C-alpha cells in the first residue's frame, strides 16, 4: 500500500479567478440595471436576459473554482 501527497501553488490561479469573478459580477450588475431601466422590444429584452443567464452561469462556475482552490 502506498500513499502519495502532492502540493501545488495555486496562488496565481486563485487571484486570476478572483479577478475574473469580480469582472463578471460587474457585468451581471450592468445587465440587471439595463433590464430594470429599459423598456423595449421583446426581442431586445430576451437577448439581455439570455446574456444575463450566461454571465450568471460563468459567475457560478468561477465561484465553484474558488471554493476548490481554497
N, CA, C and O atoms as a Tripos MOL2 file, in Angstrom:
@<TRIPOS>MOLECULE
protein
  280   279    70     0     0
PROTEIN
NO_CHARGES

@<TRIPOS>ATOM
      1 N           0.8490   -1.1680    0.0000 N.3       1 UNK1
      2 CA          0.0000    0.0000    0.0000 C.3       1 UNK1
      3 C           0.8960    1.2320    0.0000 C.2       1 UNK1
      4 O           1.8790    1.3120    0.7370 O.2       1 UNK1
      5 N           0.5340    2.1780   -0.8370 N.am      2 UNK2
      6 CA          1.3450    3.3750   -0.9930 C.3       2 UNK2
      7 C           0.4450    4.6060   -0.9390 C.2       2 UNK2
      8 O          -0.6870    4.5850   -1.4220 O.2       2 UNK2
      9 N           0.9590    5.6640   -0.3520 N.am      3 UNK3
     10 CA          0.2190    6.9050   -0.2590 C.3       3 UNK3
     11 C           1.0850    8.0130   -0.8360 C.2       3 UNK3
     12 O           2.2870    8.0680   -0.5770 O.2       3 UNK3
     13 N           0.4750    8.8910   -1.6140 N.am      4 UNK4
     14 CA          1.2340    9.9710   -2.2280 C.3       4 UNK4
     15 C           0.5100   11.2800   -1.9490 C.2       4 UNK4
     16 O          -0.7130   11.3670   -2.0570 O.2       4 UNK4
     17 N           1.2750   12.2780   -1.5960 N.am      5 UNK5
     18 CA          0.7170   13.5910   -1.3030 C.3       5 UNK5
     19 C           1.4700   14.6220   -2.1290 C.2       5 UNK5
     20 O           2.6910   14.7370   -2.0290 O.2       5 UNK5
     21 N           0.7490   15.3560   -2.9310 N.am      6 UNK6
     22 CA          1.3530   16.4000   -3.7530 C.3       6 UNK6
     23 C           0.7930   17.7490   -3.3310 C.2       6 UNK6
     24 O          -0.3480   17.8580   -2.8840 O.2       6 UNK6
     25 N           1.6050   18.7500   -3.4800 N.am      7 UNK7
     26 CA          1.1340   20.1120   -3.2380 C.3       7 UNK7
     27 C           1.3980   20.9200   -4.4960 C.2       7 UNK7
     28 O           2.3090   20.6270   -5.2700 O.2       7 UNK7
     29 N           0.5860   21.9290   -4.6740 N.am      8 UNK8
     30 CA          0.7130   22.7730   -5.8580 C.3       8 UNK8
     31 C           0.3940   24.1990   -5.4480 C.2       8 UNK8
     32 O          -0.5820   24.4510   -4.7420 O.2       8 UNK8
     33 N           1.2170   25.1210   -5.8930 N.am      9 UNK9
     34 CA          0.9610   26.5290   -5.5960 C.3       9 UNK9
     35 C          -0.0820   27.0450   -6.5800 C.2       9 UNK9
     36 O           0.1720   27.1230   -7.7820 O.2       9 UNK9
     37 N          -1.2400   27.3900   -6.0700 N.am     10 UNK10
     38 CA         -2.3350   27.8660   -6.9130 C.3      10 UNK10
     39 C          -2.6290   29.3480   -6.6710 C.2      10 UNK10
     40 O          -3.7020   29.8450   -7.0140 O.2      10 UNK10
     41 N          -1.6660   30.0340   -6.0820 N.am     11 UNK11
     42 CA         -1.8670   31.4460   -5.7400 C.3      11 UNK11
     43 C          -2.2350   32.2750   -6.9650 C.2      11 UNK11
     44 O          -3.2070   33.0320   -6.9490 O.2      11 UNK11
     45 N          -1.4490   32.1240   -8.0260 N.am     12 UNK12
     46 CA         -1.7080   32.9130   -9.2340 C.3      12 UNK12
     47 C          -3.0740   32.5740   -9.8270 C.2      12 UNK12
     48 O          -3.8200   33.4640  -10.2340 O.2      12 UNK12
     49 N          -3.3880   31.3050   -9.8710 N.am     13 UNK13
     50 CA         -4.6820   30.8670  -10.4040 C.3      13 UNK13
     51 C          -5.8270   31.3980   -9.5400 C.2      13 UNK13
     52 O          -6.8680   31.7960  -10.0630 O.2      13 UNK13
     53 N          -5.6370   31.4040   -8.2220 N.am     14 UNK14
     54 CA         -6.6660   31.8960   -7.3080 C.3      14 UNK14
     55 C          -6.9560   33.3700   -7.5750 C.2      14 UNK14
     56 O          -8.1150   33.7610   -7.7100 O.2      14 UNK14
     57 N          -5.8980   34.1950   -7.6520 N.am     15 UNK15
     58 CA         -6.0990   35.6250   -7.8440 C.3      15 UNK15
     59 C          -6.6490   35.9360   -9.2350 C.2      15 UNK15
     60 O          -7.4260   36.8780   -9.3940 O.2      15 UNK15
     61 N          -6.2570   35.1600  -10.2370 N.am     16 UNK16
     62 CA         -6.7950   35.3360  -11.5740 C.3      16 UNK16
     63 C          -8.2880   35.0110  -11.5880 C.2      16 UNK16
     64 O          -9.0810   35.7460  -12.1760 O.2      16 UNK16
     65 N          -8.6630   33.9330  -10.9540 N.am     17 UNK17
     66 CA        -10.0720   33.5380  -10.8870 C.3      17 UNK17
     67 C         -10.8800   34.5610  -10.1040 C.2      17 UNK17
     68 O         -12.0090   34.8870  -10.4700 O.2      17 UNK17
     69 N         -10.2980   35.0610   -9.0330 N.am     18 UNK18
     70 CA        -10.9680   36.0750   -8.2190 C.3      18 UNK18
     71 C         -11.2170   37.3510   -9.0310 C.2      18 UNK18
     72 O         -12.2900   37.9450   -8.9340 O.2      18 UNK18
     73 N         -10.2430   37.7680   -9.8230 N.am     19 UNK19
     74 CA        -10.3840   38.9690  -10.6530 C.3      19 UNK19
     75 C         -11.4470   38.7490  -11.7260 C.2      19 UNK19
     76 O         -12.2630   39.6340  -11.9820 O.2      19 UNK19
     77 N         -11.4410   37.5850  -12.3480 N.am     20 UNK20
     78 CA        -12.4470   37.2800  -13.3610 C.3      20 UNK20
     79 C         -13.8420   37.2740  -12.7470 C.2      20 UNK20
     80 O         -14.7980   37.7370  -13.3690 O.2      20 UNK20
     81 N         -13.9580   36.7560  -11.5370 N.am     21 UNK21
     82 CA        -15.2490   36.7280  -10.8490 C.3      21 UNK21
     83 C         -15.7410   38.1510  -10.5660 C.2      21 UNK21
     84 O         -16.9160   38.4540  -10.7710 O.2      21 UNK21
     85 N         -14.8550   39.0130  -10.1020 N.am     22 UNK22
     86 CA        -15.2390   40.4200   -9.8540 C.3      22 UNK22
     87 C         -15.7580   41.0630  -11.1330 C.2      22 UNK22
     88 O         -16.7860   41.7400  -11.1150 O.2      22 UNK22
     89 N         -15.0540   40.8540  -12.2420 N.am     23 UNK23
     90 CA        -15.4760   41.4360  -13.5160 C.3      23 UNK23
     91 C         -16.8240   40.9020  -13.9680 C.2      23 UNK23
     92 O         -17.6460   41.6560  -14.4890 O.2      23 UNK23
     93 N         -17.0590   39.6210  -13.7770 N.am     24 UNK24
     94 CA        -18.3390   39.0330  -14.1650 C.3      24 UNK24
     95 C         -19.4760   39.5530  -13.2970 C.2      24 UNK24
     96 O         -20.5960   39.7250  -13.7780 O.2      24 UNK24
     97 N         -19.1980   39.8040  -12.0310 N.am     25 UNK25
     98 CA        -20.2370   40.3510  -11.1490 C.3      25 UNK25
     99 C         -20.6020   41.7770  -11.5670 C.2      25 UNK25
    100 O         -21.7670   42.1660  -11.4980 O.2      25 UNK25
    101 N         -19.6110   42.5500  -11.9970 N.am     26 UNK26
    102 CA        -19.8700   43.8970  -12.5020 C.3      26 UNK26
    103 C         -20.7190   43.8130  -13.7680 C.2      26 UNK26
    104 O         -21.6890   44.5530  -13.9290 O.2      26 UNK26
    105 N         -20.3450   42.9090  -14.6540 N.am     27 UNK27
    106 CA        -21.1080   42.7150  -15.8880 C.3      27 UNK27
    107 C         -22.5410   42.2980  -15.5770 C.2      27 UNK27
    108 O         -23.4830   42.7810  -16.2070 O.2      27 UNK27
    109 N         -22.7040   41.4100  -14.6160 N.am     28 UNK28
    110 CA        -24.0360   40.9660  -14.2080 C.3      28 UNK28
    111 C         -24.8590   42.1420  -13.6940 C.2      28 UNK28
    112 O         -26.0300   42.2830  -14.0470 O.2      28 UNK28
    113 N         -24.2550   42.9810  -12.8660 N.am     29 UNK29
    114 CA        -24.9650   44.1440  -12.3050 C.3      29 UNK29
    115 C         -25.3880   45.1040  -13.4120 C.2      29 UNK29
    116 O         -26.4860   45.6590  -13.3660 O.2      29 UNK29
    117 N         -24.5280   45.3030  -14.4030 N.am     30 UNK30
    118 CA        -24.8820   46.1920  -15.5200 C.3      30 UNK30
    119 C         -26.0570   45.6430  -16.3120 C.2      30 UNK30
    120 O         -26.9430   46.3960  -16.7180 O.2      30 UNK30
    121 N         -26.0680   44.3440  -16.5320 N.am     31 UNK31
    122 CA        -27.1770   43.7370  -17.2700 C.3      31 UNK31
    123 C         -28.4860   43.8260  -16.4890 C.2      31 UNK31
    124 O         -29.5410   44.0860  -17.0670 O.2      31 UNK31
    125 N         -28.4150   43.6100  -15.1820 N.am     32 UNK32
    126 CA        -29.6240   43.7280  -14.3450 C.3      32 UNK32
    127 C         -30.1480   45.1580  -14.3960 C.2      32 UNK32
    128 O         -31.3520   45.3750  -14.5280 O.2      32 UNK32
    129 N         -29.2520   46.1270  -14.2910 N.am     33 UNK33
    130 CA        -29.6460   47.5430  -14.3430 C.3      33 UNK33
    131 C         -30.2800   47.8610  -15.6920 C.2      33 UNK33
    132 O         -31.2760   48.5800  -15.7690 O.2      33 UNK33
    133 N         -29.6940   47.3210  -16.7460 N.am     34 UNK34
    134 CA        -30.2400   47.5380  -18.0850 C.3      34 UNK34
    135 C         -31.6600   46.9970  -18.1860 C.2      34 UNK34
    136 O         -32.5340   47.6440  -18.7650 O.2      34 UNK34
    137 N         -31.8900   45.8230  -17.6300 N.am     35 UNK35
    138 CA        -33.2350   45.2420  -17.6530 C.3      35 UNK35
    139 C         -34.2260   46.0760  -16.8460 C.2      35 UNK35
    140 O         -35.3850   46.2180  -17.2350 O.2      35 UNK35
    141 N         -33.7720   46.6190  -15.7350 N.am     36 UNK36
    142 CA        -34.6620   47.4010  -14.8640 C.3      36 UNK36
    143 C         -35.0120   48.7470  -15.4680 C.2      36 UNK36
    144 O         -36.1310   49.2310  -15.2940 O.2      36 UNK36
    145 N         -34.0760   49.3590  -16.1720 N.am     37 UNK37
    146 CA        -34.2760   50.7310  -16.6410 C.3      37 UNK37
    147 C         -34.8470   50.8360  -18.0480 C.2      37 UNK37
    148 O         -35.4910   51.8290  -18.3850 O.2      37 UNK37
    149 N         -34.6230   49.8460  -18.8490 N.am     38 UNK38
    150 CA        -35.0050   49.9420  -20.2530 C.3      38 UNK38
    151 C         -36.2840   49.1650  -20.5340 C.2      38 UNK38
    152 O         -36.5090   48.0690  -20.0200 O.2      38 UNK38
    153 N         -37.0810   49.7600  -21.3440 N.am     39 UNK39
    154 CA        -38.2000   49.0300  -21.9040 C.3      39 UNK39
    155 C         -38.0110   49.0940  -23.4080 C.2      39 UNK39
    156 O         -37.6550   50.1370  -23.9540 O.2      39 UNK39
    157 N         -38.2400   48.0260  -24.0420 N.am     40 UNK40
    158 CA        -38.0370   47.9860  -25.4810 C.3      40 UNK40
    159 C         -38.7590   46.8090  -26.0710 C.2      40 UNK40
    160 O         -39.6870   46.2480  -25.4880 O.2      40 UNK40
    161 N         -38.3020   46.4570  -27.2440 N.am     41 UNK41
    162 CA        -38.9130   45.3260  -27.9230 C.3      41 UNK41
    163 C         -38.6510   44.0490  -27.1330 C.2      41 UNK41
    164 O         -37.6120   43.8970  -26.4900 O.2      41 UNK41
    165 N         -39.5920   43.1610  -27.1960 N.am     42 UNK42
    166 CA        -39.4700   41.8810  -26.5020 C.3      42 UNK42
    167 C         -38.1870   41.1690  -26.9220 C.2      42 UNK42
    168 O         -37.5220   40.5380  -26.1000 O.2      42 UNK42
    169 N         -37.8510   41.2700  -28.1760 N.am     43 UNK43
    170 CA        -36.6410   40.6330  -28.7020 C.3      43 UNK43
    171 C         -35.3830   41.1410  -27.9740 C.2      43 UNK43
    172 O         -34.4840   40.3620  -27.6590 O.2      43 UNK43
    173 N         -35.3330   42.4440  -27.7150 N.am     44 UNK44
    174 CA        -34.1870   43.0350  -27.0250 C.3      44 UNK44
    175 C         -34.1270   42.5820  -25.5690 C.2      44 UNK44
    176 O         -33.0540   42.2650  -25.0550 O.2      44 UNK44
    177 N         -35.2760   42.5530  -24.9120 N.am     45 UNK45
    178 CA        -35.3420   42.1280  -23.5140 C.3      45 UNK45
    179 C         -34.8920   40.6690  -23.3930 C.2      45 UNK45
    180 O         -34.1450   40.3140  -22.4810 O.2      45 UNK45
    181 N         -35.3500   39.8380  -24.3140 N.am     46 UNK46
    182 CA        -34.9700   38.4280  -24.2800 C.3      46 UNK46
    183 C         -33.4710   38.2400  -24.5310 C.2      46 UNK46
    184 O         -32.8470   37.3530  -23.9490 O.2      46 UNK46
    185 N         -32.9070   39.0660  -25.3860 N.am     47 UNK47
    186 CA        -31.4660   38.9920  -25.6530 C.3      47 UNK47
    187 C         -30.6670   39.3450  -24.4010 C.2      47 UNK47
    188 O         -29.6660   38.6950  -24.0990 O.2      47 UNK47
    189 N         -31.1050   40.3690  -23.6750 N.am     48 UNK48
    190 CA        -30.4180   40.7660  -22.4380 C.3      48 UNK48
    191 C         -30.5720   39.6720  -21.3920 C.2      48 UNK48
    192 O         -29.6150   39.3520  -20.6870 O.2      48 UNK48
    193 N         -31.7580   39.0990  -21.2830 N.am     49 UNK49
    194 CA        -31.9750   38.0210  -20.3150 C.3      49 UNK49
    195 C         -31.1200   36.7970  -20.6460 C.2      49 UNK49
    196 O         -30.6080   36.1330  -19.7450 O.2      49 UNK49
    197 N         -30.9690   36.5080  -21.9060 N.am     50 UNK50
    198 CA        -30.1280   35.3800  -22.3120 C.3      50 UNK50
    199 C         -28.6710   35.6380  -21.9340 C.2      50 UNK50
    200 O         -27.9840   34.7470  -21.4340 O.2      50 UNK50
    201 N         -28.2120   36.8510  -22.1730 N.am     51 UNK51
    202 CA        -26.8350   37.2190  -21.8130 C.3      51 UNK51
    203 C         -26.6450   37.1920  -20.3020 C.2      51 UNK51
    204 O         -25.6100   36.7420  -19.8110 O.2      51 UNK51
    205 N         -27.6310   37.6680  -19.5740 N.am     52 UNK52
    206 CA        -27.5760   37.6550  -18.1170 C.3      52 UNK52
    207 C         -27.4950   36.2220  -17.5980 C.2      52 UNK52
    208 O         -26.7440   35.9390  -16.6650 O.2      52 UNK52
    209 N         -28.2470   35.3420  -18.1850 N.am     53 UNK53
    210 CA        -28.2080   33.9370  -17.7920 C.3      53 UNK53
    211 C         -26.8220   33.3390  -18.0420 C.2      53 UNK53
    212 O         -26.3150   32.5790  -17.2170 O.2      53 UNK53
    213 N         -26.2210   33.6770  -19.1630 N.am     54 UNK54
    214 CA        -24.8800   33.1830  -19.4890 C.3      54 UNK54
    215 C         -23.8630   33.6790  -18.4730 C.2      54 UNK54
    216 O         -23.0320   32.9140  -17.9850 O.2      54 UNK54
    217 N         -23.9380   34.9710  -18.1590 N.am     55 UNK55
    218 CA        -22.9990   35.5660  -17.2060 C.3      55 UNK55
    219 C         -23.1810   34.9510  -15.8240 C.2      55 UNK55
    220 O         -22.1990   34.6720  -15.1360 O.2      55 UNK55
    221 N         -24.4180   34.7410  -15.4160 N.am     56 UNK56
    222 CA        -24.6600   34.1220  -14.1070 C.3      56 UNK56
    223 C         -24.0980   32.7110  -14.0500 C.2      56 UNK56
    224 O         -23.5970   32.2810  -13.0110 O.2      56 UNK56
    225 N         -24.1770   31.9940  -15.1520 N.am     57 UNK57
    226 CA        -23.5770   30.6660  -15.2160 C.3      57 UNK57
    227 C         -22.0670   30.7340  -15.0380 C.2      57 UNK57
    228 O         -21.4800   29.8970  -14.3520 O.2      57 UNK57
    229 N         -21.4400   31.7290  -15.6540 N.am     58 UNK58
    230 CA        -19.9930   31.9100  -15.5070 C.3      58 UNK58
    231 C         -19.6300   32.2840  -14.0690 C.2      58 UNK58
    232 O         -18.6310   31.8070  -13.5310 O.2      58 UNK58
    233 N         -20.4440   33.1350  -13.4550 N.am     59 UNK59
    234 CA        -20.2110   33.5280  -12.0590 C.3      59 UNK59
    235 C         -20.2560   32.2890  -11.1690 C.2      59 UNK59
    236 O         -19.3850   32.1020  -10.3190 O.2      59 UNK59
    237 N         -21.2540   31.4540  -11.3580 N.am     60 UNK60
    238 CA        -21.3730   30.2400  -10.5470 C.3      60 UNK60
    239 C         -20.1860   29.3090  -10.7620 C.2      60 UNK60
    240 O         -19.6920   28.7020   -9.8120 O.2      60 UNK60
    241 N         -19.7300   29.1960  -12.0010 N.am     61 UNK61
    242 CA        -18.5670   28.3650  -12.2870 C.3      61 UNK61
    243 C         -17.3030   28.8910  -11.6260 C.2      61 UNK61
    244 O         -16.5130   28.1230  -11.0780 O.2      61 UNK61
    245 N         -17.1170   30.2060  -11.6810 N.am     62 UNK62
    246 CA        -15.9410   30.8100  -11.0560 C.3      62 UNK62
    247 C         -15.9950   30.6910   -9.5370 C.2      62 UNK62
    248 O         -14.9700   30.4640   -8.8940 O.2      62 UNK62
    249 N         -17.1850   30.8430   -8.9610 N.am     63 UNK63
    250 CA        -17.3280   30.6660   -7.5150 C.3      63 UNK63
    251 C         -16.9640   29.2480   -7.1160 C.2      63 UNK63
    252 O         -16.3120   29.0360   -6.0940 O.2      63 UNK63
    253 N         -17.3800   28.2770   -7.9170 N.am     64 UNK64
    254 CA        -17.0340   26.8860   -7.6440 C.3      64 UNK64
    255 C         -15.5240   26.6660   -7.7410 C.2      64 UNK64
    256 O         -14.9450   25.9510   -6.9230 O.2      64 UNK64
    257 N         -14.8970   27.2700   -8.7250 N.am     65 UNK65
    258 CA        -13.4360   27.1590   -8.8590 C.3      65 UNK65
    259 C         -12.7250   27.7380   -7.6590 C.2      65 UNK65
    260 O         -11.7560   27.1590   -7.1680 O.2      65 UNK65
    261 N         -13.1980   28.8810   -7.1820 N.am     66 UNK66
    262 CA        -12.5760   29.4940   -5.9990 C.3      66 UNK66
    263 C         -12.7300   28.6030   -4.7740 C.2      66 UNK66
    264 O         -11.8030   28.4810   -3.9730 O.2      66 UNK66
    265 N         -13.9010   27.9800   -4.6240 N.am     67 UNK67
    266 CA        -14.0910   27.0670   -3.4860 C.3      67 UNK67
    267 C         -13.0940   25.9150   -3.5470 C.2      67 UNK67
    268 O         -12.5430   25.5110   -2.5240 O.2      67 UNK67
    269 N         -12.8670   25.3940   -4.7340 N.am     68 UNK68
    270 CA        -11.9000   24.2950   -4.8810 C.3      68 UNK68
    271 C         -10.4760   24.7550   -4.5750 C.2      68 UNK68
    272 O          -9.6950   24.0240   -3.9650 O.2      68 UNK68
    273 N         -10.1490   25.9600   -5.0000 N.am     69 UNK69
    274 CA         -8.7960   26.4630   -4.7810 C.3      69 UNK69
    275 C          -8.5180   26.7780   -3.3200 C.2      69 UNK69
    276 O          -7.3760   26.6930   -2.8670 O.2      69 UNK69
    277 N          -9.5700   27.1460   -2.5780 N.am     70 UNK70
    278 CA         -9.3510   27.4430   -1.1580 C.3      70 UNK70
    279 C          -9.3530   26.1540   -0.3890 C.2      70 UNK70
    280 O          -9.1860   26.1620    0.8310 O.2      70 UNK70
@<TRIPOS>BOND
     1     1     2 1
     2     2     3 1
     3     3     4 2
     4     3     5 am
     5     5     6 1
     6     6     7 1
     7     7     8 2
     8     7     9 am
     9     9    10 1
    10    10    11 1
    11    11    12 2
    12    11    13 am
    13    13    14 1
    14    14    15 1
    15    15    16 2
    16    15    17 am
    17    17    18 1
    18    18    19 1
    19    19    20 2
    20    19    21 am
    21    21    22 1
    22    22    23 1
    23    23    24 2
    24    23    25 am
    25    25    26 1
    26    26    27 1
    27    27    28 2
    28    27    29 am
    29    29    30 1
    30    30    31 1
    31    31    32 2
    32    31    33 am
    33    33    34 1
    34    34    35 1
    35    35    36 2
    36    35    37 am
    37    37    38 1
    38    38    39 1
    39    39    40 2
    40    39    41 am
    41    41    42 1
    42    42    43 1
    43    43    44 2
    44    43    45 am
    45    45    46 1
    46    46    47 1
    47    47    48 2
    48    47    49 am
    49    49    50 1
    50    50    51 1
    51    51    52 2
    52    51    53 am
    53    53    54 1
    54    54    55 1
    55    55    56 2
    56    55    57 am
    57    57    58 1
    58    58    59 1
    59    59    60 2
    60    59    61 am
    61    61    62 1
    62    62    63 1
    63    63    64 2
    64    63    65 am
    65    65    66 1
    66    66    67 1
    67    67    68 2
    68    67    69 am
    69    69    70 1
    70    70    71 1
    71    71    72 2
    72    71    73 am
    73    73    74 1
    74    74    75 1
    75    75    76 2
    76    75    77 am
    77    77    78 1
    78    78    79 1
    79    79    80 2
    80    79    81 am
    81    81    82 1
    82    82    83 1
    83    83    84 2
    84    83    85 am
    85    85    86 1
    86    86    87 1
    87    87    88 2
    88    87    89 am
    89    89    90 1
    90    90    91 1
    91    91    92 2
    92    91    93 am
    93    93    94 1
    94    94    95 1
    95    95    96 2
    96    95    97 am
    97    97    98 1
    98    98    99 1
    99    99   100 2
   100    99   101 am
   101   101   102 1
   102   102   103 1
   103   103   104 2
   104   103   105 am
   105   105   106 1
   106   106   107 1
   107   107   108 2
   108   107   109 am
   109   109   110 1
   110   110   111 1
   111   111   112 2
   112   111   113 am
   113   113   114 1
   114   114   115 1
   115   115   116 2
   116   115   117 am
   117   117   118 1
   118   118   119 1
   119   119   120 2
   120   119   121 am
   121   121   122 1
   122   122   123 1
   123   123   124 2
   124   123   125 am
   125   125   126 1
   126   126   127 1
   127   127   128 2
   128   127   129 am
   129   129   130 1
   130   130   131 1
   131   131   132 2
   132   131   133 am
   133   133   134 1
   134   134   135 1
   135   135   136 2
   136   135   137 am
   137   137   138 1
   138   138   139 1
   139   139   140 2
   140   139   141 am
   141   141   142 1
   142   142   143 1
   143   143   144 2
   144   143   145 am
   145   145   146 1
   146   146   147 1
   147   147   148 2
   148   147   149 am
   149   149   150 1
   150   150   151 1
   151   151   152 2
   152   151   153 am
   153   153   154 1
   154   154   155 1
   155   155   156 2
   156   155   157 am
   157   157   158 1
   158   158   159 1
   159   159   160 2
   160   159   161 am
   161   161   162 1
   162   162   163 1
   163   163   164 2
   164   163   165 am
   165   165   166 1
   166   166   167 1
   167   167   168 2
   168   167   169 am
   169   169   170 1
   170   170   171 1
   171   171   172 2
   172   171   173 am
   173   173   174 1
   174   174   175 1
   175   175   176 2
   176   175   177 am
   177   177   178 1
   178   178   179 1
   179   179   180 2
   180   179   181 am
   181   181   182 1
   182   182   183 1
   183   183   184 2
   184   183   185 am
   185   185   186 1
   186   186   187 1
   187   187   188 2
   188   187   189 am
   189   189   190 1
   190   190   191 1
   191   191   192 2
   192   191   193 am
   193   193   194 1
   194   194   195 1
   195   195   196 2
   196   195   197 am
   197   197   198 1
   198   198   199 1
   199   199   200 2
   200   199   201 am
   201   201   202 1
   202   202   203 1
   203   203   204 2
   204   203   205 am
   205   205   206 1
   206   206   207 1
   207   207   208 2
   208   207   209 am
   209   209   210 1
   210   210   211 1
   211   211   212 2
   212   211   213 am
   213   213   214 1
   214   214   215 1
   215   215   216 2
   216   215   217 am
   217   217   218 1
   218   218   219 1
   219   219   220 2
   220   219   221 am
   221   221   222 1
   222   222   223 1
   223   223   224 2
   224   223   225 am
   225   225   226 1
   226   226   227 1
   227   227   228 2
   228   227   229 am
   229   229   230 1
   230   230   231 1
   231   231   232 2
   232   231   233 am
   233   233   234 1
   234   234   235 1
   235   235   236 2
   236   235   237 am
   237   237   238 1
   238   238   239 1
   239   239   240 2
   240   239   241 am
   241   241   242 1
   242   242   243 1
   243   243   244 2
   244   243   245 am
   245   245   246 1
   246   246   247 1
   247   247   248 2
   248   247   249 am
   249   249   250 1
   250   250   251 1
   251   251   252 2
   252   251   253 am
   253   253   254 1
   254   254   255 1
   255   255   256 2
   256   255   257 am
   257   257   258 1
   258   258   259 1
   259   259   260 2
   260   259   261 am
   261   261   262 1
   262   262   263 1
   263   263   264 2
   264   263   265 am
   265   265   266 1
   266   266   267 1
   267   267   268 2
   268   267   269 am
   269   269   270 1
   270   270   271 1
   271   271   272 2
   272   271   273 am
   273   273   274 1
   274   274   275 1
   275   275   276 2
   276   275   277 am
   277   277   278 1
   278   278   279 1
   279   279   280 2
@<TRIPOS>SUBSTRUCTURE
     1 UNK1         2 RESIDUE 1 A UNK
     2 UNK2         6 RESIDUE 1 A UNK
     3 UNK3        10 RESIDUE 1 A UNK
     4 UNK4        14 RESIDUE 1 A UNK
     5 UNK5        18 RESIDUE 1 A UNK
     6 UNK6        22 RESIDUE 1 A UNK
     7 UNK7        26 RESIDUE 1 A UNK
     8 UNK8        30 RESIDUE 1 A UNK
     9 UNK9        34 RESIDUE 1 A UNK
    10 UNK10       38 RESIDUE 1 A UNK
    11 UNK11       42 RESIDUE 1 A UNK
    12 UNK12       46 RESIDUE 1 A UNK
    13 UNK13       50 RESIDUE 1 A UNK
    14 UNK14       54 RESIDUE 1 A UNK
    15 UNK15       58 RESIDUE 1 A UNK
    16 UNK16       62 RESIDUE 1 A UNK
    17 UNK17       66 RESIDUE 1 A UNK
    18 UNK18       70 RESIDUE 1 A UNK
    19 UNK19       74 RESIDUE 1 A UNK
    20 UNK20       78 RESIDUE 1 A UNK
    21 UNK21       82 RESIDUE 1 A UNK
    22 UNK22       86 RESIDUE 1 A UNK
    23 UNK23       90 RESIDUE 1 A UNK
    24 UNK24       94 RESIDUE 1 A UNK
    25 UNK25       98 RESIDUE 1 A UNK
    26 UNK26      102 RESIDUE 1 A UNK
    27 UNK27      106 RESIDUE 1 A UNK
    28 UNK28      110 RESIDUE 1 A UNK
    29 UNK29      114 RESIDUE 1 A UNK
    30 UNK30      118 RESIDUE 1 A UNK
    31 UNK31      122 RESIDUE 1 A UNK
    32 UNK32      126 RESIDUE 1 A UNK
    33 UNK33      130 RESIDUE 1 A UNK
    34 UNK34      134 RESIDUE 1 A UNK
    35 UNK35      138 RESIDUE 1 A UNK
    36 UNK36      142 RESIDUE 1 A UNK
    37 UNK37      146 RESIDUE 1 A UNK
    38 UNK38      150 RESIDUE 1 A UNK
    39 UNK39      154 RESIDUE 1 A UNK
    40 UNK40      158 RESIDUE 1 A UNK
    41 UNK41      162 RESIDUE 1 A UNK
    42 UNK42      166 RESIDUE 1 A UNK
    43 UNK43      170 RESIDUE 1 A UNK
    44 UNK44      174 RESIDUE 1 A UNK
    45 UNK45      178 RESIDUE 1 A UNK
    46 UNK46      182 RESIDUE 1 A UNK
    47 UNK47      186 RESIDUE 1 A UNK
    48 UNK48      190 RESIDUE 1 A UNK
    49 UNK49      194 RESIDUE 1 A UNK
    50 UNK50      198 RESIDUE 1 A UNK
    51 UNK51      202 RESIDUE 1 A UNK
    52 UNK52      206 RESIDUE 1 A UNK
    53 UNK53      210 RESIDUE 1 A UNK
    54 UNK54      214 RESIDUE 1 A UNK
    55 UNK55      218 RESIDUE 1 A UNK
    56 UNK56      222 RESIDUE 1 A UNK
    57 UNK57      226 RESIDUE 1 A UNK
    58 UNK58      230 RESIDUE 1 A UNK
    59 UNK59      234 RESIDUE 1 A UNK
    60 UNK60      238 RESIDUE 1 A UNK
    61 UNK61      242 RESIDUE 1 A UNK
    62 UNK62      246 RESIDUE 1 A UNK
    63 UNK63      250 RESIDUE 1 A UNK
    64 UNK64      254 RESIDUE 1 A UNK
    65 UNK65      258 RESIDUE 1 A UNK
    66 UNK66      262 RESIDUE 1 A UNK
    67 UNK67      266 RESIDUE 1 A UNK
    68 UNK68      270 RESIDUE 1 A UNK
    69 UNK69      274 RESIDUE 1 A UNK
    70 UNK70      278 RESIDUE 1 A UNK
